[in-house]
Amino acid sequence: MKALSHLNKYLLKYKWYLIWGTTFTVISNLFGIIPAQLVRYSLDLVKETLDIYFLYNGSRLQSNLYDVFAFSILFYGLLILAMALLKGFFLFLVRQTLIVMSRHIEYDLKNEIYLHYQTLPLSFFRQHNTGDLMARISEDVSKVRMYVGPSIMYGLNLITLFVLVISYMVSINARLSLYVLLPLPVLSVAIYVVNTIIIKRSEEIQRSLSRLSTFVQEAFSGIRVLKAFVREENSATNFTVESDVYKQKSLQLTRVDSLFFPLIMLLVGFSNVLVVYVGGQEILTGRLTPGNIMEFILYVNMLTWPVMALGWTTSQTQRAAASQQRINEFLAVKTDLVSEKSLEREIAGEVEFRNVRFVYPDSGIVALKNFNLNVKAGETVAILGTTGSGKSSLANLLTRMYDPTDGVILIDGIPLKEYSLTSIRRQMGYVPQEVFLFSETISNNVKFGMPEMPQEKVEQAVKDADLYQNIIEFPEKFDTRIGERGVTLSGGQKQRLSIARAIARDPKILILDDCLSAVDTNTENIILNNLHRIMENRTSVVISHRVSSAKLADKILVLDEGEVVEHGTHEELLAANGVYRELYEKQLQAEEV
C-alpha cells in the first residue's frame, strides 16, 4: 500500500464522496440483512401456526386463523420486497458516490502526470520511449482507478457486511457462528499466497504492454519507411512475437486468478454444511429454531459475494499498486531546469555564450567545447558546420532545453538561468531542424503559442515564408487540416509552415535551425530575402550546413566537433582560404551542376 499512499491527497480532496459512499454502504447492507430476519420470523410463524391450525381442524376458528396466517405471510413478503427495493436504491447511491469519485481521481491523476511530463527536461524524453510514457498515463492510471473505485467500494461493502452479519450471528448463537467462520483464516492465507504471485506477474504484464505500445507507435509513426522498404510482413511478425509474450504473461496471471473463485466457493460450501450439521444439533437441544438455521444459511450466502470480491479486490489492489509504483517512478523525476530568480522582463536580444562546454547527460557525448559567442541586439549570426559539429546543441542551450555543463549563457547581460522559463521562451521564435506540426488546421498551426493572433498576421507570416500561394490553392485554404505530423504536406511546405509559425510570434530572438534544407535554391532565396526584412532590429541565429543561408549574417562562425574553427564576415572568411571557403566552393559547384 506504500505506492498507493500517493492517492491519499485525492481521497482527502473528495472526502465527502467517500464519507457519503461509506454511509450509503452501511444503510444498503442494513436493508440487506433485515430480510434474513424476516425469513426467520416467517418460517417460525409457519411452523407454530401450522400446529395450531391443525389443532382446530374443522372448526370455524380454523378459517379465521388461516386469514391471519395468510395476511402475516403476505405482510412479511411485502416487507422483504420493500427492503430489497431500498437496498437497490442505496446501492445506486453508493455507485453514484464512490465510482464517481474514482472517475474524478482518474481525471486528476492523468492531468497531474501530463503536466509533470511537460516540466521534465528534453533528456528525460530521450531516455524513455513514447510507448512507455503513454502506457503509464493510460493503462496504469486505468488500473489505479479500479482501486480507488470498485476496490474501495467492494472493500467497504465487505467490512460493513462482516461487522453487521457476524454481530447478528454471534448474538443468535456463538457456537454456530464460530464453526461457520472457521474457513476464513484458511481463505486469508490462500489469498496472501496467491496475491504474492499476482503482483509479480502484474508488473511483468505492464512492462510487456509498454514494449508492445512502443512497437506499435514506432511502426505507425514510420509507416512511410515501413512501406518503402516492404517490411510490412516482417513488422507483423515482430508484432506477433511481442504480442505472444504479452498473451503468455496474461494467461499466466489468469491461471492464478482462476484459483480464487473455486477456492472461495469450496470454503463457502463447507460453511453451509457446517451450518446444517451444527445447527441441527442446536435445534435438537432446543437452543435454535429451524428459522434460525435458514437465517444462518442466508447470512453465509450474503457473505459469499463479498468474500469472492475479497479475492478480486485484493488482486485489483495489487495490480493498482504495481501500476502506481510505475507512475511514481516518473513523478519522482524532477527537472533541474529551474529559474533561480524567476525574472520576467522584456529583452532587447543581446546573446552571449561565455566559455560554454556541454555534454549530453543521457549519452555522455561532448557537443561543445569552450564555446564563446557574443551577438548584439538586432545582429544576425550564422553558425555553420557539418553534421555532428554541435550546431543544434547551441539552439537547445539557447532555448534552455538543457543547461550547459560548464560556462554561462547570458541574455542582455543577465544569466539565462535567472529568467523565468516561460517568459524567456515566449520571446523566442524557434524553427527546429526536425519539423513537427500538429494534426490541426494550417491557421491553428501558425497561431500555435498565440491562439489570439489575428488572421491578418497569420497570412503575413505565411507570405514571408513563401507558402501563401500553396495554401490558397488548397480547397479549404487556411482551414485545411494537415494530418498527423503534417503528413499531407511536402517536406518543403512543412519547413516553410514551421518558419511561419516562428516569425508570426514577432520574437525578440529568432533561431533558425537548418530550416531550409528541404527547399530548393530558388525558394531558399525568396525566403531569405523575406527574412532579411524580418531580421532587421531582431537578434537572429541562423544554424545551417549551407553557406547560402549565411549571406544575411553580420558574423559567421564555423564549427567542427564542438569548437569554433573560423569566425568573421563572409568576405573575411573567403579571404582566409580556410574551411569556410572550401565549403563555399563545393556548394557553389554543386548548385552550378
C-alpha positions as a printed NumPy array, in Angstrom:
array([[  0.   ,   0.   ,   0.   ],
       [  3.062,   2.285,   0.186],
       [  2.909,   3.122,  -3.516],
       [ -0.84 ,   3.805,  -3.316],
       [ -0.344,   6.323,  -0.493],
       [  0.262,   8.879,  -3.273],
       [ -3.505,   8.805,  -3.845],
       [ -4.34 ,   9.819,  -0.272],
       [ -4.329,  13.504,  -1.244],
       [ -7.081,  12.789,  -3.787],
       [ -9.093,  10.733,  -1.285],
       [ -8.851,  13.71 ,   1.067],
       [ -9.886,  16.087,  -1.723],
       [-13.004,  14.021,  -2.457],
       [-13.592,  13.011,   1.172],
       [-17.308,  13.793,   1.041],
       [-17.799,  11.336,  -1.793],
       [-16.006,   8.761,   0.378],
       [-17.955,   9.641,   3.55 ],
       [-21.349,   9.545,   1.845],
       [-20.378,   6.403,  -0.054],
       [-19.488,   4.68 ,   3.248],
       [-22.769,   5.855,   4.815],
       [-24.837,   4.565,   1.892],
       [-22.918,   1.25 ,   2.012],
       [-23.848,   0.763,   5.682],
       [-27.509,   1.64 ,   5.05 ],
       [-27.777,  -0.641,   1.994],
       [-26.3  ,  -3.553,   3.965],
       [-28.719,  -2.94 ,   6.835],
       [-31.591,  -3.279,   4.373],
       [-29.876,  -6.42 ,   3.052],
       [-29.67 ,  -8.071,   6.488],
       [-33.228,  -7.357,   7.669],
       [-34.845,  -9.767,   5.087],
       [-32.909, -12.695,   6.638],
       [-34.541, -11.934,   9.992],
       [-37.935, -11.598,   8.322],
       [-37.434, -15.031,   6.731],
       [-36.659, -16.448,  10.193],
       [-39.847, -14.898,  11.63 ],
       [-41.842, -16.216,   8.668],
       [-40.567, -19.791,   8.968],
       [-41.085, -19.881,  12.722],
       [-44.554, -18.409,  12.221],
       [-45.383, -21.101,   9.656],
       [-44.219, -23.916,  11.99 ],
       [-46.064, -22.589,  15.036],
       [-49.234, -21.635,  13.15 ],
       [-49.486, -24.986,  11.345],
       [-49.594, -26.863,  14.644],
       [-52.381, -24.598,  15.941],
       [-54.14 , -24.658,  12.553],
       [-54.466, -28.447,  12.54 ],
       [-55.442, -28.399,  16.233],
       [-58.646, -26.517,  15.277],
       [-59.336, -28.745,  12.279],
       [-62.977, -28.451,  11.113],
       [-63.824, -25.525,  13.388],
       [-64.789, -22.008,  12.366],
       [-61.741, -20.655,  14.225],
       [-59.507, -22.53 ,  11.753],
       [-60.732, -20.262,   8.914],
       [-60.049, -17.106,  10.943],
       [-56.636, -18.466,  11.856],
       [-55.867, -19.055,   8.163],
       [-56.774, -15.438,   7.308],
       [-54.442, -14.115,   9.999],
       [-51.7  , -16.517,   8.861],
       [-52.096, -15.566,   5.182],
       [-52.039, -11.849,   5.983],
       [-48.917, -12.236,   8.139],
       [-47.059, -14.142,   5.388],
       [-48.126, -11.543,   2.798],
       [-47.017,  -8.745,   5.137],
       [-43.585, -10.357,   5.602],
       [-43.309, -10.871,   1.843],
       [-44.087,  -7.223,   1.143],
       [-41.569,  -6.144,   3.801],
       [-38.864,  -8.294,   2.169],
       [-39.715,  -6.734,  -1.219],
       [-39.573,  -3.223,   0.289],
       [-36.174,  -3.996,   1.885],
       [-34.86 ,  -5.227,  -1.473],
       [-36.027,  -2.048,  -3.227],
       [-34.49 ,   0.164,  -0.545],
       [-31.221,  -1.79 ,  -0.709],
       [-31.168,  -1.349,  -4.503],
       [-31.781,   2.398,  -4.174],
       [-28.92 ,   2.865,  -1.697],
       [-26.625,   0.672,  -3.823],
       [-27.345,   3.105,  -6.652],
       [-26.286,   5.966,  -4.373],
       [-23.136,   4.025,  -3.405],
       [-22.087,   3.81 ,  -7.057],
       [-23.029,   7.449,  -7.64 ],
       [-20.581,   8.481,  -4.903],
       [-17.668,   6.017,  -4.867],
       [-17.484,   5.262,  -8.607],
       [-17.951,   8.962,  -9.472],
       [-15.126,   9.725,  -7.002],
       [-12.884,   7.254,  -8.842],
       [-13.554,   8.999, -12.165],
       [-12.656,  12.374, -10.637],
       [ -9.412,  10.921,  -9.237],
       [ -8.622,   9.298, -12.606],
       [ -9.082,  12.683, -14.295],
       [ -6.903,  14.493, -11.73 ],
       [ -4.16 ,  11.844, -11.82 ],
       [ -3.937,  11.905, -15.624],
       [ -3.669,  15.684, -15.55 ],
       [ -1.014,  15.535, -12.827],
       [  1.087,  13.09 , -14.874],
       [  0.627,  15.027, -18.13 ],
       [  1.522,  18.359, -16.513],
       [  4.533,  16.742, -14.83 ],
       [  5.715,  15.295, -18.146],
       [  5.732,  18.815, -19.597],
       [  8.009,  20.108, -16.811],
       [ 10.656,  17.459, -17.448],
       [ 13.783,  18.246, -19.476],
       [ 14.468,  17.028, -23.004],
       [ 16.94 ,  14.457, -21.644],
       [ 14.061,  12.61 , -19.948],
       [ 12.251,  12.122, -23.255],
       [ 15.474,  10.978, -24.932],
       [ 15.857,   8.28 , -22.269],
       [ 12.25 ,   6.978, -22.309],
       [ 10.248,   5.854, -25.305],
       [  6.848,   7.312, -26.174],
       [  5.018,   3.995, -25.787],
       [  6.119,   3.696, -22.161],
       [  5.056,   7.271, -21.409],
       [  1.635,   6.627, -22.957],
       [  1.168,   3.312, -21.128],
       [  1.715,   4.952, -17.75 ],
       [ -0.782,   7.732, -18.376],
       [ -3.449,   5.404, -19.84 ],
       [ -3.187,   1.721, -18.873],
       [ -1.573,   2.278, -15.479],
       [ -3.989,   5.058, -14.49 ],
       [ -6.943,   2.846, -15.506],
       [ -5.703,   0.111, -13.178],
       [ -5.255,   2.636, -10.36 ],
       [ -8.858,   3.781, -10.902],
       [-10.02 ,   0.22 , -10.233],
       [ -8.503,   0.58 ,  -6.762],
       [ -9.999,   3.972,  -5.856],
       [-13.383,   2.961,  -7.326],
       [-14.611,  -0.644,  -7.364],
       [-11.945,  -1.961,  -4.965],
       [-12.749,   0.595,  -2.273],
       [-16.476,   0.109,  -2.876],
       [-16.305,  -3.684,  -2.533],
       [-13.849,  -3.378,   0.355],
       [-16.211,  -1.103,   2.315],
       [-19.089,  -3.433,   1.471],
       [-17.101,  -6.421,   2.77 ],
       [-16.107,  -4.738,   6.031],
       [-19.614,  -3.383,   6.702],
       [-21.321,  -6.677,   5.913],
       [-18.863,  -8.67 ,   8.013],
       [-19.346,  -6.418,  11.041],
       [-23.156,  -6.418,  10.754],
       [-23.639, -10.08 ,   9.822],
       [-21.135, -11.55 ,  12.281],
       [-22.507,  -9.421,  15.155],
       [-26.035, -10.696,  14.352],
       [-24.801, -14.295,  14.081],
       [-22.936, -14.169,  17.402],
       [-25.956, -12.632,  19.12 ],
       [-28.08 , -15.59 ,  17.939],
       [-25.632, -18.453,  18.66 ],
       [-21.898, -18.007,  19.307],
       [-21.049, -21.737,  18.879],
       [-22.627, -21.965,  15.44 ],
       [-21.011, -18.652,  14.403],
       [-17.589, -19.992,  15.367],
       [-17.998, -23.077,  13.163],
       [-19.302, -21.008,  10.256],
       [-16.283, -18.681,  10.386],
       [-13.661, -21.427,  10.712],
       [-12.823, -21.487,   6.956],
       [-11.981, -17.739,   6.91 ],
       [ -8.368, -17.997,   8.234],
       [ -7.673, -20.639,   5.576],
       [ -9.101, -18.244,   2.979],
       [ -6.862, -15.39 ,   4.21 ],
       [ -3.696, -17.483,   3.919],
       [ -4.717, -18.673,   0.43 ],
       [ -5.343, -15.08 ,  -0.729],
       [ -1.959, -13.956,   0.631],
       [ -0.087, -16.698,  -1.238],
       [ -1.976, -16.189,  -4.497],
       [ -1.62 , -12.394,  -4.467],
       [  2.126, -12.567,  -3.905],
       [  2.253, -14.266,  -7.299],
       [ -0.295, -11.827,  -8.785],
       [  1.685,  -8.648,  -8.036],
       [  4.845, -10.11 ,  -9.595],
       [  3.042, -11.15 , -12.767],
       [  1.133,  -7.849, -12.972],
       [  4.421,  -5.94 , -13.108],
       [  5.674,  -8.238, -15.89 ],
       [  2.459,  -7.657, -17.857],
       [  2.763,  -3.85 , -17.594],
       [  6.372,  -3.936, -18.796],
       [  5.351,  -6.147, -21.709],
       [  2.46 ,  -3.793, -22.549],
       [  4.838,  -0.809, -22.597],
       [  7.102,  -2.583, -25.088],
       [  4.081,  -3.514, -27.212],
       [  2.785,   0.097, -27.182],
       [  6.215,   1.403, -28.173],
       [  6.446,  -1.065, -31.059],
       [  3.01 ,  -0.068, -32.41 ],
       [  3.68 ,   3.669, -32.001],
       [  7.007,   3.429, -33.853],
       [  5.501,   1.27 , -36.611],
       [  2.708,   3.723, -37.386],
       [  4.914,   6.818, -37.   ],
       [  7.35 ,   5.354, -39.504],
       [  4.733,   3.83 , -41.808],
       [  6.249,   5.533, -44.875],
       [  9.642,   3.959, -44.262],
       [  7.992,   0.636, -43.445],
       [  6.142,   0.569, -46.761],
       [  9.086,   1.92 , -48.776],
       [ 11.295,  -0.948, -47.616],
       [  8.475,  -3.519, -47.955],
       [  8.746,  -4.557, -44.304],
       [  5.021,  -4.923, -43.528],
       [  5.206,  -8.698, -43.199],
       [  8.314,  -8.547, -41.032],
       [  6.711,  -5.869, -38.867],
       [  3.58 ,  -8.004, -38.459],
       [  5.745, -10.99 , -37.475],
       [  7.614,  -8.931, -34.866],
       [  4.31 ,  -7.607, -33.543],
       [  3.01 , -11.175, -33.233],
       [  6.116, -12.2  , -31.289],
       [  5.773,  -9.244, -28.883],
       [  2.019,  -9.806, -28.628],
       [  2.585, -13.501, -27.837],
       [  4.823, -12.525, -24.922],
       [  2.052, -10.284, -23.579],
       [ -0.527, -13.03 , -24.15 ],
       [  1.54 , -15.659, -22.323],
       [  2.103, -13.398, -19.333],
       [ -1.612, -12.516, -19.247],
       [ -2.566, -16.204, -19.384],
       [ -0.188, -16.958, -16.527],
       [ -1.893, -14.266, -14.454],
       [ -5.34 , -15.584, -15.452],
       [ -4.408, -19.08 , -14.268],
       [ -3.547, -17.69 , -10.852],
       [ -6.701, -15.547, -10.799],
       [ -8.795, -18.609, -11.641],
       [ -7.816, -20.199,  -8.295],
       [ -9.815, -17.595,  -6.354],
       [-13.402, -18.406,  -7.232],
       [-13.253, -22.241,  -6.903],
       [-11.388, -21.844,  -3.616],
       [-13.924, -19.38 ,  -2.222],
       [-16.942, -21.418,  -3.378],
       [-15.445, -24.53 ,  -1.77 ],
       [-14.97 , -22.734,   1.554],
       [-18.447, -21.158,   1.422],
       [-19.982, -24.544,   0.622],
       [-18.124, -26.048,   3.591],
       [-19.589, -23.276,   5.788],
       [-23.12 , -24.202,   4.638],
       [-22.501, -27.848,   5.52 ],
       [-21.348, -26.788,   8.998],
       [-24.452, -24.604,   9.427],
       [-26.769, -27.529,   8.696],
       [-24.824, -30.057,  10.761],
       [-24.042, -27.946,  13.853],
       [-27.355, -26.071,  13.569],
       [-29.252, -29.388,  13.534],
       [-27.618, -30.331,  16.818],
       [-28.577, -26.966,  18.309],
       [-32.218, -27.482,  17.205],
       [-32.276, -30.895,  18.917],
       [-31.091, -29.303,  22.155],
       [-33.76 , -26.611,  21.797],
       [-31.336, -23.682,  21.588],
       [-32.271, -22.813,  17.974],
       [-35.305, -22.983,  15.722],
       [-35.447, -24.056,  12.037],
       [-35.916, -20.376,  11.244],
       [-32.537, -19.65 ,  12.813],
       [-30.863, -22.234,  10.569],
       [-32.441, -20.674,   7.486],
       [-31.324, -17.258,   8.705],
       [-27.735, -18.504,   9.137],
       [-27.719, -20.052,   5.652],
       [-28.859, -16.696,   4.228],
       [-26.131, -14.897,   6.197],
       [-23.46 , -17.298,   4.903],
       [-24.653, -16.774,   1.325],
       [-24.718, -12.997,   1.916],
       [-21.031, -13.261,   2.744],
       [-20.346, -15.329,  -0.392],
       [-20.12 , -12.38 ,  -2.832],
       [-18.097, -10.105,  -0.515],
       [-15.684, -12.98 ,   0.19 ],
       [-15.447, -13.652,  -3.555],
       [-14.973,  -9.916,  -4.089],
       [-12.19 , -10.034,  -1.484],
       [-10.077, -12.065,  -3.878],
       [-10.933,  -9.794,  -6.807],
       [-10.41 ,  -6.645,  -4.725],
       [ -7.065,  -7.83 ,  -3.414],
       [ -5.999,  -8.72 ,  -6.939],
       [ -7.041,  -5.308,  -8.299],
       [ -5.353,  -3.532,  -5.395],
       [ -2.106,  -5.383,  -6.065],
       [ -2.294,  -4.529,  -9.764],
       [ -3.032,  -0.899,  -8.886],
       [ -0.033,  -0.872,  -6.524],
       [  2.214,  -2.172,  -9.325],
       [  0.846,   0.464, -11.725],
       [  1.078,   3.297,  -9.197],
       [  4.67 ,   2.293,  -8.493],
       [  5.44 ,   2.754, -12.208],
       [  3.654,   6.132, -12.185],
       [  5.533,   7.224,  -9.044],
       [  8.865,   6.439, -10.717],
       [  8.248,   9.176, -13.291],
       [  6.568,  11.57 , -10.838],
       [  9.707,  11.316,  -8.685],
       [ 11.837,  12.619, -11.574],
       [ 12.353,  16.345, -11.094],
       [ 13.622,  18.811, -13.639],
       [ 16.892,  20.584, -12.997],
       [ 15.855,  23.404, -15.355],
       [ 14.552,  25.729, -12.67 ],
       [ 14.662,  29.51 , -12.632],
       [ 16.95 ,  30.961,  -9.999],
       [ 15.14 ,  34.329,  -9.768],
       [ 12.021,  33.874, -11.986],
       [ 12.919,  37.114, -13.711],
       [ 10.25 ,  38.374, -16.126],
       [ 11.247,  41.291, -18.339],
       [ 11.169,  42.325, -21.961],
       [ 14.51 ,  41.535, -23.531],
       [ 16.464,  43.521, -26.152],
       [ 18.04 ,  40.352, -27.57 ],
       [ 21.784,  40.524, -26.782],
       [ 23.142,  36.961, -26.549],
       [ 26.471,  35.851, -25.081],
       [ 27.962,  32.364, -24.674],
       [ 30.866,  32.518, -22.257],
       [ 33.266,  29.519, -22.091],
       [ 30.392,  27.097, -22.63 ],
       [ 31.014,  23.366, -22.533],
       [ 28.132,  20.941, -22.997],
       [ 27.93 ,  17.175, -22.541],
       [ 24.619,  15.389, -23.201],
       [ 23.576,  13.926, -19.82 ],
       [ 21.924,  10.819, -21.289],
       [ 24.613,   9.782, -23.781],
       [ 27.796,  11.449, -22.487],
       [ 28.55 ,  12.918, -25.942],
       [ 30.594,  16.137, -25.803],
       [ 28.714,  18.567, -28.071],
       [ 30.513,  21.886, -27.351],
       [ 33.993,  22.723, -26.035],
       [ 34.911,  26.136, -24.655],
       [ 32.417,  27.884, -26.951],
       [ 32.275,  31.691, -26.954],
       [ 29.866,  33.928, -28.836],
       [ 28.644,  37.487, -28.488],
       [ 25.701,  38.722, -30.55 ],
       [ 24.493,  42.269, -30.037],
       [ 20.781,  43.032, -30.024],
       [ 19.496,  43.158, -33.596],
       [ 22.506,  41.354, -35.084],
       [ 22.377,  38.185, -37.162],
       [ 24.865,  35.387, -36.602],
       [ 25.24 ,  32.298, -38.769],
       [ 26.528,  29.025, -37.304],
       [ 27.87 ,  26.714, -39.988],
       [ 29.251,  23.222, -39.722],
       [ 28.959,  19.632, -40.797],
       [ 26.62 ,  17.08 , -39.195],
       [ 27.559,  16.415, -35.565],
       [ 29.561,  19.617, -35.145],
       [ 27.291,  20.886, -32.324],
       [ 25.081,  23.373, -34.225],
       [ 21.716,  22.111, -32.955],
       [ 23.116,  21.829, -29.426],
       [ 23.51 ,  25.628, -29.48 ],
       [ 19.8  ,  26.004, -30.257],
       [ 18.899,  23.608, -27.431],
       [ 21.038,  25.575, -24.969],
       [ 19.72 ,  28.973, -26.089],
       [ 16.078,  27.854, -25.691],
       [ 17.146,  26.254, -22.392],
       [ 16.129,  22.737, -23.252],
       [ 19.406,  21.909, -21.495],
       [ 21.77 ,  23.821, -19.218],
       [ 25.464,  23.988, -20.151],
       [ 27.782,  21.598, -18.311],
       [ 30.268,  24.448, -17.78 ],
       [ 30.227,  28.157, -18.554],
       [ 27.295,  30.56 , -18.715],
       [ 24.784,  31.873, -21.259],
       [ 23.641,  35.482, -20.857],
       [ 20.708,  37.374, -22.358],
       [ 21.089,  41.165, -22.112],
       [ 23.964,  40.55 , -19.684],
       [ 21.807,  38.52 , -17.291],
       [ 22.392,  34.731, -16.866],
       [ 19.761,  32.71 , -18.696],
       [ 19.121,  30.684, -15.515],
       [ 17.74 ,  33.791, -13.783],
       [ 14.921,  34.287, -16.296],
       [ 11.513,  32.709, -15.94 ],
       [ 11.459,  29.821, -18.419],
       [  8.045,  30.679, -19.836],
       [  8.867,  34.368, -20.048],
       [ 12.114,  33.926, -21.99 ],
       [ 10.734,  31.25 , -24.319],
       [  7.727,  33.416, -25.212],
       [ 10.175,  35.99 , -26.589],
       [ 11.933,  33.464, -28.813],
       [ 10.933,  32.085, -32.2  ],
       [ 12.368,  28.638, -32.866],
       [ 12.316,  26.645, -36.12 ],
       [ 13.642,  23.155, -35.274],
       [ 15.673,  21.008, -37.621],
       [ 13.093,  18.229, -37.39 ],
       [  9.797,  19.918, -38.212],
       [  6.844,  18.925, -36.045],
       [  3.338,  20.053, -36.979],
       [  0.11 ,  19.248, -35.17 ],
       [ -2.979,  17.486, -36.561],
       [ -4.744,  20.823, -36.85 ],
       [ -5.621,  23.428, -39.44 ],
       [ -2.869,  25.426, -41.14 ],
       [ -4.124,  28.556, -39.407],
       [ -4.013,  26.966, -35.942],
       [ -0.51 ,  25.64 , -36.556],
       [  0.713,  29.178, -37.318],
       [ -1.132,  30.503, -34.246],
       [  0.39 ,  27.822, -32.007],
       [  1.549,  29.547, -28.836],
       [ -0.578,  32.652, -29.574],
       [ -4.192,  31.474, -30.129],
       [ -5.458,  35.059, -30.049],
       [ -3.323,  36.065, -33.057],
       [ -5.36 ,  37.933, -35.744],
       [ -5.762,  36.197, -39.108],
       [ -4.03 ,  39.081, -40.936],
       [ -0.833,  38.354, -39.01 ],
       [ -1.126,  34.649, -39.853],
       [ -1.411,  35.415, -43.558],
       [  1.541,  37.825, -43.483],
       [  3.746,  35.219, -41.76 ],
       [  2.771,  32.641, -44.378],
       [  3.606,  35.099, -47.191],
       [  7.024,  35.788, -45.655],
       [  7.653,  32.033, -45.583],
       [  6.672,  31.816, -49.3  ],
       [  3.798,  29.408, -48.583],
       [  0.798,  31.648, -49.271],
       [  0.35 ,  30.602, -52.909],
       [  0.321,  26.917, -51.959],
       [ -2.264,  27.44 , -49.23 ],
       [ -4.794,  29.381, -51.301],
       [ -4.71 ,  26.559, -53.851],
       [ -5.994,  24.102, -51.214],
       [ -9.807,  23.625, -51.28 ],
       [-10.179,  24.743, -47.633],
       [ -7.254,  27.216, -47.725],
       [ -6.197,  28.163, -44.171],
       [ -8.771,  25.759, -42.668],
       [ -7.06 ,  22.771, -44.321],
       [ -6.264,  20.091, -41.739],
       [ -2.735,  18.88 , -42.335],
       [ -2.942,  15.431, -40.759],
       [ -0.706,  13.837, -38.144],
       [  2.769,  15.459, -38.064],
       [  1.842,  17.381, -41.243],
       [  1.695,  14.21 , -43.332],
       [ -0.416,  15.865, -46.074],
       [  2.293,  18.472, -46.821],
       [  5.575,  18.065, -48.676],
       [  8.868,  18.366, -46.806],
       [  9.461,  21.921, -48.071],
       [  5.915,  23.014, -47.252],
       [  6.278,  21.669, -43.704],
       [  9.529,  23.587, -43.216],
       [  8.02 ,  26.813, -44.524],
       [  4.957,  26.416, -42.283],
       [  7.3  ,  25.909, -39.336],
       [  9.099,  29.143, -40.272],
       [  5.756,  30.987, -40.493],
       [  4.861,  29.688, -37.011],
       [  8.092,  31.085, -35.57 ],
       [  8.072,  34.546, -37.209],
       [  4.337,  35.091, -36.573],
       [  5.128,  35.432, -32.855],
       [  7.232,  38.54 , -33.591],
       [ 10.059,  37.196, -31.37 ],
       [ 12.957,  39.175, -29.955],
       [ 15.335,  36.291, -30.747],
       [ 14.785,  34.188, -33.88 ],
       [ 16.512,  30.792, -34.093],
       [ 16.534,  29.011, -37.447],
       [ 17.979,  25.516, -37.055],
       [ 18.809,  24.284, -40.571],
       [ 15.244,  25.113, -41.55 ],
       [ 15.821,  25.491, -45.327],
       [ 17.323,  22.067, -46.02 ],
       [ 14.172,  20.722, -47.736],
       [ 13.57 ,  23.668, -50.093],
       [ 15.122,  24.326, -53.486],
       [ 17.622,  27.135, -54.142],
       [ 15.049,  29.448, -55.711],
       [ 12.606,  29.083, -52.778],
       [ 15.5  ,  29.491, -50.373],
       [ 16.433,  32.829, -51.95 ],
       [ 12.814,  34.059, -51.764],
       [ 12.56 ,  33.09 , -48.083],
       [ 15.968,  34.581, -47.273],
       [ 15.022,  37.88 , -48.931],
       [ 11.794,  37.947, -46.909],
       [ 13.693,  37.048, -43.757],
       [ 16.12 ,  39.923, -44.389],
       [ 13.281,  42.361, -43.704],
       [ 12.043,  40.297, -40.729],
       [ 15.52 ,  40.073, -39.185],
       [ 16.004,  43.835, -39.07 ],
       [ 16.257,  45.022, -35.447],
       [ 15.857,  41.408, -34.304],
       [ 18.556,  39.114, -32.941],
       [ 18.776,  36.114, -35.28 ],
       [ 20.714,  32.871, -35.023],
       [ 20.865,  31.038, -38.355],
       [ 22.12 ,  27.46 , -37.986],
       [ 22.871,  25.674, -41.256],
       [ 25.204,  23.474, -43.24 ],
       [ 24.537,  25.647, -46.349],
       [ 26.768,  28.646, -46.975],
       [ 23.923,  30.371, -48.864],
       [ 21.946,  30.674, -45.617],
       [ 24.789,  32.686, -44.083],
       [ 24.663,  35.529, -46.644],
       [ 22.5  ,  37.745, -44.443],
       [ 24.613,  37.311, -41.315],
       [ 26.622,  40.07 , -39.699],
       [ 29.073,  37.458, -38.449],
       [ 29.694,  33.8  , -39.25 ],
       [ 31.064,  31.009, -37.048],
       [ 32.271,  27.699, -38.446],
       [ 32.029,  24.783, -36.003],
       [ 33.875,  21.493, -36.125],
       [ 33.48 ,  18.836, -33.396],
       [ 32.091,  21.385, -30.956],
       [ 34.82 ,  24.002, -31.416],
       [ 34.929,  27.277, -33.368],
       [ 37.493,  26.814, -36.13 ],
       [ 36.769,  30.079, -38.019],
       [ 34.792,  33.25 , -37.432],
       [ 34.282,  36.551, -39.237],
       [ 32.2  ,  38.068, -42.051],
       [ 31.521,  36.365, -45.373],
       [ 34.263,  38.357, -47.12 ],
       [ 36.8  ,  37.849, -44.313],
       [ 36.285,  34.08 , -44.278],
       [ 36.588,  33.823, -48.06 ],
       [ 39.836,  35.741, -47.904],
       [ 41.156,  33.424, -45.18 ],
       [ 41.123,  30.446, -47.617],
       [ 40.084,  28.068, -44.848],
       [ 37.25 ,  25.637, -44.101],
       [ 34.553,  28.206, -44.983],
       [ 35.977,  28.903, -48.449],
       [ 36.286,  25.168, -49.157],
       [ 32.677,  24.629, -48.075],
       [ 31.521,  27.631, -50.12 ],
       [ 33.235,  26.485, -53.338],
       [ 31.938,  22.904, -53.027],
       [ 28.347,  24.095, -52.635],
       [ 28.752,  26.629, -55.456],
       [ 29.917,  23.89 , -57.808],
       [ 27.004,  21.651, -56.723],
       [ 24.498,  24.448, -57.485],
       [ 26.043,  25.033, -60.913],
       [ 25.793,  21.32 , -61.714]])
